[in-house]
Amino acid sequence: MRIGIVADTHDFLPNIVKAVDFFNKEKVSQVIHAGDFISPFTARPFSALKCPMKGVFGNNDGDHPALTEAFDGIAELHERYLELDLDERRILVFHHQDFIESVSRSRDYDVVIHGHTHRMRVDNREALLINPGECCGYLTKRATVVILDLKTMNVQVAEL
């Protein structure tokens, strides 16, 4: 199973469209968003995904009820964190990196995904730690997403 990972889209619709097109072309089975969608209107481009999407709210996602309503039928959104069991892998998703050090060194998860810093990070510890960077490209001038193959644990970084 291959999953798409995205974070920090920050309302930048052109790159959301590129990310969705890329994930559809690559035929990922699931997309995970690690927070900071920002506005409900970002749901529209995500509606073109050809697979399920789950995500967590980030620190800039102000109106959680409006986002939840906009993404109804498009994505399952969670408040602070999301735990998934996919393809025999235990995955933890959250936005802030507050407790990243302890969680990524735990044997409770195979994969730990976060956003917030806007910096791409792939670090193989006890758990594979992934920050897909920023989809928006605002801070780093580099818009990135990740595909993770859960069988091989191979990480593919893609620039949009």
Backbone as JSON Lines, residues from 0, in Angstrom:
{"i":0,"aa":"M","n":[0.84,-1.18,0.0],"ca":[0.0,0.0,0.0],"c":[0.88,1.24,0.0]}
{"i":1,"aa":"R","n":[0.55,2.18,-0.88],"ca":[1.26,3.46,-0.95],"c":[0.32,4.57,-0.49]}
{"i":2,"aa":"I","n":[0.85,5.41,0.41],"ca":[0.03,6.52,0.92],"c":[0.68,7.85,0.56]}
{"i":3,"aa":"G","n":[-0.16,8.84,0.31],"ca":[0.3,10.2,0.06],"c":[0.28,10.98,1.36]}
{"i":4,"aa":"I","n":[1.28,11.79,1.58],"ca":[1.38,12.58,2.81],"c":[1.6,14.05,2.42]}
{"i":5,"aa":"V","n":[0.77,14.91,3.01],"ca":[0.82,16.34,2.71],"c":[0.59,17.11,4.01]}
{"i":6,"aa":"A","n":[1.11,18.32,4.08],"ca":[0.88,19.17,5.24],"c":[1.03,20.63,4.83]}
{"i":7,"aa":"D","n":[0.54,21.5,5.68],"ca":[0.74,22.94,5.53],"c":[0.4,23.43,4.12]}
{"i":8,"aa":"T","n":[-0.84,23.19,3.72],"ca":[-1.32,23.65,2.42],"c":[-1.66,25.14,2.45]}
{"i":9,"aa":"H","n":[-2.05,25.67,3.61],"ca":[-2.24,27.1,3.83],"c":[-2.98,27.82,2.71]}
{"i":10,"aa":"D","n":[-4.11,27.26,2.27],"ca":[-4.98,27.92,1.29],"c":[-4.4,28.07,-0.1]}
{"i":11,"aa":"F","n":[-3.22,27.57,-0.38],"ca":[-2.61,27.81,-1.69],"c":[-3.16,26.8,-2.7]}
{"i":12,"aa":"L","n":[-4.28,27.16,-3.29],"ca":[-5.03,26.27,-4.17],"c":[-4.23,25.71,-5.34]}
{"i":13,"aa":"P","n":[-3.39,26.49,-6.02],"ca":[-2.65,25.89,-7.15],"c":[-1.81,24.67,-6.74]}
{"i":14,"aa":"N","n":[-1.18,24.74,-5.57],"ca":[-0.37,23.59,-5.15],"c":[-1.21,22.46,-4.59]}
{"i":15,"aa":"I","n":[-2.37,22.77,-4.04],"ca":[-3.28,21.7,-3.62],"c":[-3.71,20.91,-4.85]}
{"i":16,"aa":"V","n":[-4.06,21.62,-5.92],"ca":[-4.45,20.95,-7.17],"c":[-3.3,20.08,-7.68]}
{"i":17,"aa":"K","n":[-2.07,20.6,-7.65],"ca":[-0.91,19.82,-8.09],"c":[-0.72,18.57,-7.22]}
{"i":18,"aa":"A","n":[-0.88,18.72,-5.91],"ca":[-0.72,17.58,-5.01],"c":[-1.77,16.52,-5.29]}
{"i":19,"aa":"V","n":[-3.02,16.94,-5.44],"ca":[-4.11,15.99,-5.74],"c":[-3.84,15.29,-7.07]}
{"i":20,"aa":"D","n":[-3.46,16.03,-8.09],"ca":[-3.15,15.42,-9.39],"c":[-2.01,14.42,-9.27]}
{"i":21,"aa":"F","n":[-0.98,14.78,-8.5],"ca":[0.16,13.88,-8.31],"c":[-0.26,12.6,-7.59]}
{"i":22,"aa":"F","n":[-1.02,12.74,-6.51],"ca":[-1.46,11.55,-5.77],"c":[-2.36,10.67,-6.64]}
{"i":23,"aa":"N","n":[-3.23,11.28,-7.44],"ca":[-4.09,10.49,-8.33],"c":[-3.26,9.78,-9.4]}
{"i":24,"aa":"K","n":[-2.29,10.48,-9.99],"ca":[-1.43,9.87,-11.01],"c":[-0.64,8.7,-10.43]}
{"i":25,"aa":"E","n":[-0.2,8.85,-9.19],"ca":[0.59,7.8,-8.53],"c":[-0.29,6.69,-7.94]}
{"i":26,"aa":"K","n":[-1.6,6.88,-8.01],"ca":[-2.57,5.89,-7.53],"c":[-2.34,5.48,-6.07]}
{"i":27,"aa":"V","n":[-2.16,6.47,-5.21],"ca":[-2.02,6.16,-3.79],"c":[-3.35,5.64,-3.26]}
{"i":28,"aa":"S","n":[-3.29,4.85,-2.21],"ca":[-4.49,4.23,-1.62],"c":[-5.13,5.1,-0.54]}
{"i":29,"aa":"Q","n":[-4.36,6.01,0.01],"ca":[-4.82,6.85,1.12],"c":[-3.98,8.12,1.11]}
{"i":30,"aa":"V","n":[-4.6,9.26,1.44],"ca":[-3.85,10.49,1.64],"c":[-4.02,10.9,3.1]}
{"i":31,"aa":"I","n":[-2.91,11.33,3.69],"ca":[-2.9,11.83,5.06],"c":[-2.45,13.28,5.03]}
{"i":32,"aa":"H","n":[-3.24,14.14,5.67],"ca":[-2.9,15.58,5.76],"c":[-2.54,15.88,7.21]}
{"i":33,"aa":"A","n":[-1.34,16.4,7.42],"ca":[-0.84,16.66,8.77],"c":[-1.1,18.09,9.24]}
{"i":34,"aa":"G","n":[-2.17,18.69,8.76],"ca":[-2.65,19.95,9.33],"c":[-2.27,21.23,8.63]}
{"i":35,"aa":"D","n":[-3.03,22.27,8.99],"ca":[-3.0,23.61,8.42],"c":[-3.56,23.64,6.99]}
{"i":36,"aa":"F","n":[-4.83,23.25,6.92],"ca":[-5.62,23.43,5.69],"c":[-5.9,24.93,5.54]}
{"i":37,"aa":"I","n":[-6.34,25.54,6.59],"ca":[-6.69,26.93,6.85],"c":[-8.17,27.19,6.61]}
{"i":38,"aa":"S","n":[-8.62,27.27,5.37],"ca":[-10.0,27.68,5.09],"c":[-10.84,26.55,4.51]}
{"i":39,"aa":"P","n":[-12.16,26.61,4.75],"ca":[-13.05,25.58,4.21],"c":[-13.01,25.46,2.68]}
{"i":40,"aa":"F","n":[-12.71,26.54,1.96],"ca":[-12.71,26.45,0.5],"c":[-11.63,25.54,-0.05]}
{"i":41,"aa":"T","n":[-10.68,25.12,0.79],"ca":[-9.65,24.18,0.32],"c":[-10.21,22.78,0.11]}
{"i":42,"aa":"A","n":[-11.41,22.53,0.6],"ca":[-12.02,21.21,0.4],"c":[-12.29,20.91,-1.07]}
{"i":43,"aa":"R","n":[-12.62,21.94,-1.82],"ca":[-13.01,21.73,-3.22],"c":[-11.92,21.01,-4.04]}
{"i":44,"aa":"P","n":[-10.67,21.49,-4.06],"ca":[-9.68,20.75,-4.85],"c":[-9.39,19.35,-4.29]}
{"i":45,"aa":"F","n":[-9.49,19.18,-2.98],"ca":[-9.28,17.85,-2.41],"c":[-10.4,16.88,-2.8]}
{"i":46,"aa":"S","n":[-11.54,17.39,-3.19],"ca":[-12.65,16.52,-3.58],"c":[-12.33,15.71,-4.84]}
{"i":47,"aa":"A","n":[-11.29,16.1,-5.58],"ca":[-10.89,15.37,-6.78],"c":[-10.02,14.15,-6.48]}
{"i":48,"aa":"L","n":[-9.64,13.95,-5.22],"ca":[-8.85,12.77,-4.86],"c":[-9.62,11.5,-5.19]}
{"i":49,"aa":"K","n":[-8.9,10.51,-5.68],"ca":[-9.51,9.22,-6.04],"c":[-9.27,8.17,-4.97]}
{"i":50,"aa":"C","n":[-9.05,8.63,-3.74],"ca":[-8.83,7.73,-2.6],"c":[-9.3,8.45,-1.35]}
{"i":51,"aa":"P","n":[-9.44,7.72,-0.25],"ca":[-9.83,8.37,1.01],"c":[-8.73,9.29,1.54]}
{"i":52,"aa":"M","n":[-9.15,10.29,2.3],"ca":[-8.21,11.19,2.95],"c":[-8.59,11.34,4.41]}
{"i":53,"aa":"K","n":[-7.57,11.35,5.27],"ca":[-7.75,11.61,6.69],"c":[-6.73,12.66,7.08]}
{"i":54,"aa":"G","n":[-7.08,13.46,8.08],"ca":[-6.16,14.49,8.49],"c":[-6.4,14.97,9.89]}
{"i":55,"aa":"V","n":[-5.52,15.84,10.33],"ca":[-5.61,16.46,11.65],"c":[-5.59,17.97,11.47]}
{"i":56,"aa":"F","n":[-6.19,18.67,12.42],"ca":[-6.15,20.11,12.4],"c":[-4.79,20.62,12.84]}
{"i":57,"aa":"G","n":[-4.38,21.75,12.27],"ca":[-3.15,22.4,12.66],"c":[-3.44,23.66,13.47]}
{"i":58,"aa":"N","n":[-2.39,24.33,13.88],"ca":[-2.55,25.52,14.72],"c":[-3.19,26.69,13.98]}
{"i":59,"aa":"N","n":[-3.19,26.72,12.67],"ca":[-3.8,27.81,11.92],"c":[-5.19,27.49,11.41]}
{"i":60,"aa":"D","n":[-5.69,26.31,11.71],"ca":[-7.05,25.91,11.32],"c":[-8.02,26.43,12.36]}
{"i":61,"aa":"G","n":[-8.56,27.62,12.13],"ca":[-9.36,28.28,13.15],"c":[-10.76,27.74,13.34]}
{"i":62,"aa":"D","n":[-11.51,27.58,12.29],"ca":[-12.92,27.23,12.39],"c":[-13.1,25.73,12.12]}
{"i":63,"aa":"H","n":[-12.87,24.93,13.15],"ca":[-12.94,23.47,13.0],"c":[-14.31,23.0,12.54]}
{"i":64,"aa":"P","n":[-15.41,23.52,13.08],"ca":[-16.72,23.06,12.6],"c":[-16.94,23.37,11.11]}
{"i":65,"aa":"A","n":[-16.53,24.54,10.66],"ca":[-16.7,24.88,9.24],"c":[-15.83,24.0,8.35]}
{"i":66,"aa":"L","n":[-14.6,23.73,8.78],"ca":[-13.73,22.84,8.01],"c":[-14.3,21.42,7.98]}
{"i":67,"aa":"T","n":[-14.77,20.94,9.12],"ca":[-15.36,19.6,9.17],"c":[-16.55,19.5,8.23]}
{"i":68,"aa":"E","n":[-17.39,20.52,8.22],"ca":[-18.56,20.52,7.34],"c":[-18.13,20.57,5.87]}
{"i":69,"aa":"A","n":[-17.17,21.42,5.54],"ca":[-16.72,21.55,4.15],"c":[-16.09,20.24,3.64]}
{"i":70,"aa":"F","n":[-15.4,19.54,4.53],"ca":[-14.72,18.3,4.13],"c":[-15.59,17.05,4.28]}
{"i":71,"aa":"D","n":[-16.84,17.22,4.69],"ca":[-17.74,16.08,4.84],"c":[-17.86,15.33,3.51]}
{"i":72,"aa":"G","n":[-17.58,14.06,3.53],"ca":[-17.61,13.24,2.33],"c":[-16.32,13.29,1.53]}
{"i":73,"aa":"I","n":[-15.38,14.15,1.94],"ca":[-14.09,14.28,1.26],"c":[-12.96,13.74,2.13]}
{"i":74,"aa":"A","n":[-13.0,14.11,3.41],"ca":[-11.93,13.7,4.34],"c":[-12.49,13.58,5.74]}
{"i":75,"aa":"E","n":[-11.86,12.72,6.49],"ca":[-12.16,12.55,7.92],"c":[-11.11,13.36,8.69]}
{"i":76,"aa":"L","n":[-11.57,14.4,9.38],"ca":[-10.65,15.29,10.1],"c":[-10.71,15.03,11.6]}
{"i":77,"aa":"H","n":[-9.55,15.1,12.25],"ca":[-9.42,14.83,13.67],"c":[-8.8,16.03,14.37]}
{"i":78,"aa":"E","n":[-9.16,16.19,15.63],"ca":[-8.74,17.36,16.39],"c":[-7.23,17.46,16.61]}
{"i":79,"aa":"R","n":[-6.65,16.6,17.41],"ca":[-5.25,16.76,17.81],"c":[-4.32,15.73,17.19]}
{"i":80,"aa":"Y","n":[-4.79,14.51,17.08],"ca":[-3.96,13.45,16.53],"c":[-4.84,12.38,15.91]}
{"i":81,"aa":"L","n":[-4.21,11.52,15.15],"ca":[-4.9,10.44,14.46],"c":[-4.01,9.21,14.53]}
{"i":82,"aa":"E","n":[-4.58,8.1,14.96],"ca":[-3.87,6.83,14.95],"c":[-4.51,5.95,13.88]}
{"i":83,"aa":"L","n":[-3.66,5.34,13.05],"ca":[-4.13,4.49,11.96],"c":[-3.39,3.16,11.98]}
{"i":84,"aa":"D","n":[-4.09,2.14,11.56],"ca":[-3.47,0.85,11.28],"c":[-3.7,0.59,9.8]}
{"i":85,"aa":"L","n":[-2.63,0.68,9.02],"ca":[-2.71,0.48,7.57],"c":[-1.65,-0.52,7.14]}
{"i":86,"aa":"D","n":[-2.05,-1.51,6.4],"ca":[-1.11,-2.48,5.83],"c":[-0.13,-3.0,6.89]}
{"i":87,"aa":"E","n":[-0.69,-3.34,8.05],"ca":[0.08,-3.9,9.17],"c":[1.1,-2.92,9.76]}
{"i":88,"aa":"R","n":[0.88,-1.64,9.53],"ca":[1.74,-0.6,10.1],"c":[0.91,0.28,11.01]}
{"i":89,"aa":"R","n":[1.47,0.62,12.14],"ca":[0.81,1.51,13.12],"c":[1.35,2.92,12.86]}
{"i":90,"aa":"I","n":[0.43,3.86,12.61],"ca":[0.8,5.21,12.2],"c":[0.17,6.22,13.16]}
{"i":91,"aa":"L","n":[0.97,7.22,13.54],"ca":[0.49,8.34,14.35],"c":[0.67,9.61,13.54]}
{"i":92,"aa":"V","n":[-0.38,10.44,13.51],"ca":[-0.35,11.71,12.77],"c":[-0.74,12.84,13.72]}
{"i":93,"aa":"F","n":[0.0,13.92,13.7],"ca":[-0.35,15.13,14.44],"c":[0.3,16.31,13.74]}
{"i":94,"aa":"H","n":[-0.02,17.52,14.16],"ca":[0.53,18.7,13.5],"c":[1.79,19.21,14.19]}
{"i":95,"aa":"H","n":[1.67,19.58,15.46],"ca":[2.81,20.13,16.21],"c":[3.84,19.06,16.49]}
{"i":96,"aa":"Q","n":[5.07,19.5,16.67],"ca":[6.13,18.54,16.97],"c":[6.46,18.51,18.46]}
{"i":97,"aa":"D","n":[5.52,18.93,19.3],"ca":[5.76,19.07,20.74],"c":[6.36,17.81,21.4]}
{"i":98,"aa":"F","n":[5.82,16.67,21.08],"ca":[6.3,15.44,21.73],"c":[6.93,14.49,20.72]}
{"i":99,"aa":"I","n":[7.51,15.04,19.67],"ca":[8.07,14.24,18.59],"c":[9.23,13.36,19.05]}
{"i":100,"aa":"E","n":[10.08,13.87,19.89],"ca":[11.25,13.1,20.3],"c":[10.87,11.82,21.02]}
{"i":101,"aa":"S","n":[9.95,11.92,21.97],"ca":[9.57,10.72,22.72],"c":[8.77,9.75,21.85]}
{"i":102,"aa":"V","n":[7.88,10.26,21.04],"ca":[7.04,9.37,20.22],"c":[7.84,8.69,19.13]}
{"i":103,"aa":"S","n":[8.76,9.42,18.49],"ca":[9.52,8.83,17.38],"c":[10.53,7.8,17.87]}
{"i":104,"aa":"R","n":[10.83,7.81,19.16],"ca":[11.75,6.81,19.72],"c":[11.0,5.67,20.42]}
{"i":105,"aa":"S","n":[9.69,5.73,20.3],"ca":[8.85,4.69,20.9],"c":[8.7,3.52,19.93]}
{"i":106,"aa":"R","n":[8.45,2.38,20.48],"ca":[8.18,1.2,19.63],"c":[6.68,1.0,19.42]}
{"i":107,"aa":"D","n":[5.88,1.98,19.84],"ca":[4.43,1.87,19.7],"c":[3.95,2.12,18.28]}
{"i":108,"aa":"Y","n":[4.76,2.82,17.47],"ca":[4.36,3.18,16.11],"c":[5.46,2.82,15.13]}
{"i":109,"aa":"D","n":[5.04,2.49,13.92],"ca":[5.99,2.24,12.84],"c":[6.32,3.54,12.1]}
{"i":110,"aa":"V","n":[5.31,4.42,12.02],"ca":[5.46,5.68,11.29],"c":[4.86,6.8,12.14]}
{"i":111,"aa":"V","n":[5.58,7.92,12.24],"ca":[5.1,9.12,12.91],"c":[5.15,10.25,11.89]}
{"i":112,"aa":"I","n":[4.0,10.89,11.66],"ca":[3.89,11.95,10.66],"c":[3.48,13.24,11.35]}
{"i":113,"aa":"H","n":[4.16,14.34,11.02],"ca":[3.78,15.63,11.57],"c":[4.0,16.72,10.53]}
{"i":114,"aa":"G","n":[3.52,17.9,10.82],"ca":[3.71,19.07,9.97],"c":[4.29,20.2,10.8]}
{"i":115,"aa":"H","n":[3.75,21.4,10.61],"ca":[4.0,22.59,11.41],"c":[5.3,23.34,11.1]}
{"i":116,"aa":"T","n":[6.41,22.67,10.97],"ca":[7.68,23.37,10.8],"c":[7.91,23.83,9.36]}
{"i":117,"aa":"H","n":[7.16,23.29,8.42],"ca":[7.29,23.56,6.98],"c":[8.61,23.02,6.43]}
{"i":118,"aa":"R","n":[9.32,22.24,7.18],"ca":[10.6,21.69,6.74],"c":[10.5,20.19,6.51]}
{"i":119,"aa":"M","n":[10.92,19.78,5.32],"ca":[10.95,18.37,4.97],"c":[11.86,17.63,5.94]}
{"i":120,"aa":"R","n":[11.37,16.46,6.4],"ca":[12.18,15.66,7.32],"c":[11.8,14.2,7.17]}
{"i":121,"aa":"V","n":[12.79,13.37,6.95],"ca":[12.62,11.91,6.95],"c":[13.74,11.38,7.82]}
{"i":122,"aa":"D","n":[13.38,10.76,8.92],"ca":[14.37,10.31,9.9],"c":[13.96,8.93,10.38]}
{"i":123,"aa":"N","n":[14.83,7.97,10.19],"ca":[14.52,6.6,10.59],"c":[15.05,6.35,11.99]}
{"i":124,"aa":"R","n":[14.15,6.33,12.93],"ca":[14.48,6.05,14.33],"c":[13.81,4.73,14.68]}
{"i":125,"aa":"E","n":[13.32,4.6,15.89],"ca":[12.51,3.41,16.21],"c":[11.28,3.41,15.32]}
{"i":126,"aa":"A","n":[10.73,4.61,15.09],"ca":[9.64,4.81,14.14],"c":[10.18,5.66,13.0]}
{"i":127,"aa":"L","n":[9.65,5.46,11.8],"ca":[10.0,6.32,10.67],"c":[9.3,7.66,10.87]}
{"i":128,"aa":"L","n":[10.07,8.72,10.99],"ca":[9.55,10.05,11.25],"c":[9.5,10.82,9.93]}
{"i":129,"aa":"I","n":[8.29,11.35,9.6],"ca":[8.13,12.07,8.33],"c":[7.42,13.39,8.57]}
{"i":130,"aa":"N","n":[8.04,14.45,8.06],"ca":[7.37,15.73,7.87],"c":[7.46,15.97,6.37]}
{"i":131,"aa":"P","n":[6.31,16.04,5.67],"ca":[6.36,16.17,4.21],"c":[6.78,17.56,3.73]}
{"i":132,"aa":"G","n":[7.1,18.45,4.65],"ca":[7.43,19.81,4.26],"c":[6.15,20.59,4.03]}
{"i":133,"aa":"E","n":[6.26,21.67,3.31],"ca":[5.08,22.51,3.07],"c":[4.59,22.37,1.64]}
{"i":134,"aa":"C","n":[3.32,22.11,1.5],"ca":[2.71,22.05,0.17],"c":[2.59,23.46,-0.41]}
{"i":135,"aa":"C","n":[2.38,24.45,0.45],"ca":[2.17,25.82,-0.02],"c":[3.43,26.45,-0.6]}
{"i":136,"aa":"G","n":[4.58,26.13,-0.08],"ca":[5.83,26.71,-0.55],"c":[6.1,28.12,-0.07]}
{"i":137,"aa":"Y","n":[5.34,28.6,0.89],"ca":[5.46,29.99,1.35],"c":[6.78,30.29,2.05]}
{"i":138,"aa":"L","n":[7.18,29.45,2.98],"ca":[8.36,29.76,3.81],"c":[9.67,29.28,3.2]}
{"i":139,"aa":"T","n":[9.67,28.09,2.65],"ca":[10.9,27.5,2.14],"c":[11.08,27.7,0.64]}
{"i":140,"aa":"K","n":[10.03,28.17,-0.03],"ca":[10.02,28.31,-1.5],"c":[10.15,26.95,-2.18]}
{"i":141,"aa":"R","n":[9.8,25.9,-1.44],"ca":[9.86,24.53,-1.96],"c":[8.56,23.83,-1.56]}
{"i":142,"aa":"A","n":[7.72,23.53,-2.52],"ca":[6.45,22.86,-2.26],"c":[6.64,21.36,-2.43]}
{"i":143,"aa":"T","n":[6.44,20.62,-1.34],"ca":[6.72,19.18,-1.37],"c":[5.58,18.36,-0.77]}
{"i":144,"aa":"V","n":[5.51,17.12,-1.22],"ca":[4.64,16.09,-0.67],"c":[5.46,14.8,-0.64]}
{"i":145,"aa":"V","n":[4.92,13.78,0.0],"ca":[5.63,12.51,0.15],"c":[4.7,11.36,-0.21]}
{"i":146,"aa":"I","n":[5.29,10.33,-0.78],"ca":[4.59,9.05,-0.92],"c":[5.4,8.03,-0.11]}
{"i":147,"aa":"L","n":[4.69,7.29,0.72],"ca":[5.32,6.25,1.54],"c":[4.75,4.91,1.14]}
{"i":148,"aa":"D","n":[5.64,3.99,0.79],"ca":[5.26,2.61,0.52],"c":[5.31,1.86,1.85]}
{"i":149,"aa":"L","n":[4.16,1.45,2.34],"ca":[4.11,0.82,3.67],"c":[4.68,-0.58,3.7]}
{"i":150,"aa":"K","n":[4.8,-1.23,2.57],"ca":[5.42,-2.55,2.55],"c":[6.94,-2.44,2.69]}
{"i":151,"aa":"T","n":[7.54,-1.58,1.86],"ca":[9.0,-1.46,1.83],"c":[9.52,-0.35,2.74]}
{"i":152,"aa":"M","n":[8.62,0.54,3.18],"ca":[8.95,1.72,3.97],"c":[9.82,2.7,3.18]}
{"i":153,"aa":"N","n":[9.75,2.6,1.85],"ca":[10.46,3.52,0.98],"c":[9.71,4.86,0.92]}
{"i":154,"aa":"V","n":[10.46,5.95,1.05],"ca":[9.89,7.29,1.04],"c":[10.29,7.99,-0.26]}
{"i":155,"aa":"Q","n":[9.29,8.48,-0.96],"ca":[9.51,9.24,-2.19],"c":[9.08,10.69,-1.95]}
{"i":156,"aa":"V","n":[10.02,11.62,-2.07],"ca":[9.74,13.04,-1.91],"c":[9.5,13.62,-3.29]}
{"i":157,"aa":"A","n":[8.42,14.38,-3.43],"ca":[8.11,14.99,-4.73],"c":[7.96,16.5,-4.57]}
{"i":158,"aa":"E","n":[8.59,17.24,-5.46],"ca":[8.4,18.69,-5.52],"c":[7.29,18.99,-6.5]}
{"i":159,"aa":"L","n":[6.42,19.88,-6.11],"ca":[5.27,20.24,-6.96],"c":[5.66,21.36,-7.92]}
